Amino acid sequence: MSPRPHTRDVILDAAEIVVLEVGAALLAASANDPKLLAPVRKYYREWFDRLDDFGLRFERAAAISLAVDGLWLLELLQLSPLDQAQRDRLSQEIFRLIEEGK
């Protein structure tokens, strides 16, 4: 049984707070010493090497991953032009693309 929509929203909201805190730390690290990002580069290399394991074509999985990272970056930098309703619809679309691709 899948979680109720409001449960998923609570989880996503909590995850967003953590991601923003981590993102702020990454930006600070990159500004002070770009070499500090070596573990993050390694993580992304390993992440993209594993995208085929998720049951989606690599291209679809990579496009979704990069879209989510782009949205995350805009939120982190407080540059996103999206309101909450638009973010919610976009999240639903991303989940639809994931499910459709399986």
For each residue, the residues with C-beta under 8 A, 3 or more apart:
1:
2:
3: 7 8 11
4: 7 8
5: 8 9
6: 9 10
7: 3 4 10 11
8: 3 4 5 11 12
9: 5 6 12 13
10: 6 7 13 14
11: 3 7 8 14 15
12: 8 9 15 16 91
13: 9 10 16 17
14: 10 11 17 18
15: 11 12 18 19
16: 12 13 19 20 75
17: 13 14 20 21
18: 14 15 21 22
19: 15 16 22 23 72 76
20: 16 17 23 24 75 76
21: 17 18 24 25
22: 18 19 25 26
23: 19 20 26 27 72 73 76
24: 20 21 27 28 76
25: 21 22 28 29
26: 22 23 29 30 37 40
27: 23 24 30 31 76
28: 24 25 31 32
29: 25 26 32 33 36 37
30: 26 27 33 34 36 37
31: 27 28
32: 28 29 36
33: 29 30 36
34: 30 37
35: 38
36: 29 30 32 33 39
37: 26 29 30 34 40 41
38: 35 41 42
39: 36 42 43
40: 26 37 43 44
41: 37 38 44 45
42: 38 39 45 46
43: 39 40 46 47
44: 40 41 47 48
45: 41 42 48 49
46: 42 43 49 50
47: 43 44 50 51 65
48: 44 45 51 62 65
49: 45 46
50: 46 47 53 54
51: 47 48 54 56 58 61 62 65
52: 58 61
53: 50
54: 50 51 61
55: 101 102
56: 51 60 61 64 98 101 102
57: 60 61 101
58: 51 52 61 62
59: 62 63
60: 56 57 63 64 97 101
61: 51 52 54 56 57 58 64 65 101
62: 48 51 58 59 65 66
63: 59 60 66 67
64: 56 60 61 67 68 94 97 98
65: 47 48 51 61 62 68 69
66: 62 63 69 70
67: 63 64 70 71 94
68: 64 65 71 72 94
69: 65 66 72 73
70: 66 67 73 74
71: 67 68 74 75 80 82 87 90
72: 19 23 68 69 75 76
73: 23 69 70 76 77
74: 70 71 77 79 80 82
75: 16 20 71 72 78 80
76: 19 20 23 24 27 72 73
77: 73 74
78: 75
79: 74
80: 71 74 75 87
81:
82: 71 74 86 87 90
83: 86 87
84: 87 88
85: 88 89
86: 82 83 89 90
87: 71 80 82 83 84 90 91
88: 84 85 91 92
89: 85 86 92 93
90: 71 82 86 87 93 94
91: 12 87 88 94 95
92: 88 89 95 96
93: 89 90 96 97
94: 64 67 68 90 91 97 98
95: 91 92 98 99
96: 92 93 99 100
97: 60 64 93 94 100 101
98: 56 64 94 95 101 102
99: 95 96 102
100: 96 97
101: 55 56 57 60 61 97 98
102: 55 56 98 99
